[in-house]
Amino acid sequence: MDIRELTAKMDEFVAAKGWYKPDSPKPQTVRNMAISLAIETAEVLEHVQWEEAPADKNALADELADVGLFLLQLAHIAG
């Protein structure tokens, strides 16, 4: 799957959740996506806050996936 296909899948997911609607509890704005990206990035840092390597690589992988998806959505929303 290339980045355009992944973007299309993310767009379908967000639309299905209703997050593009004006009254959405999770409006997909550049500001909101940038904030969410920063929060998810901080969650990555928690895995190495007191250690050189993460104790749980699967949990780290989950957070990295979140970062990637929020970055993708931010780029999509920003055009």
N, C-alpha and C positions, 0 to 999 in steps of 0.2 A: 504494500500500500504506500503510495507516495503522499506528499504533504497536502496536495489538493484533495485527494480522496479522504484523507484524515480530517481535513477542514470540513468537507461536505458531511461526513458522518457526525462531526461535532455539531454542525449547524442543524442537522436533523434532530439530534438528541435535545439540543437547547429548545428548538421549536416545539418538539413533542412535550417538553416540560412546561411550555407556556412562558418561558423566561424572556421572550421578545415582546410580549404584550405590555402595553403601557402601565397596567395595574399590577404587574408581576411583583412578587415579593423579592425577586432576585433579578432586577433589571440589568440587562447586558449593556452597560455603558463603558466607555473607555476608562473613566474614573473607577468604577466598580471593579472592572477587570484588573486594573493596575493595582488596586488595593488588595484584591484577592491573590494576585501573583506574589505580592510582597509578603503576605501572611503565609502562603504556602512555602515560600523560600525560607522564611524563618523556621517553619516546621522541619525543613531539611536540616537546618543548623542545629536543632535540638538533638539530632542523632549523633552529632560529633561535638557537642558543647563541652563535655568533660573528658572525652576520649579522642584519640587520633583516628580510630576507625569505628564505624557503627557496630553496635552489638547485634542488631537485627537488620540484616541486609534486605530482607523482604519488606520490612516496614519502611526502610529508606527508599527502596524501589517504588513503593506506593506513593510516597511523597514526591519523588522525582517525576513520576507520571503526572501527578496533580500539577506540578510546576509546568511541565510541558503542555498540558491541556489548557491551563490558564493563559500561558504565553500564546498558544495557537489562537485561542478565542480573542485575546486582546488584539492580536494582529488582524484577525478577521473583522472585528468590530471597528477598528481604527482605519480599515481599508488599506 
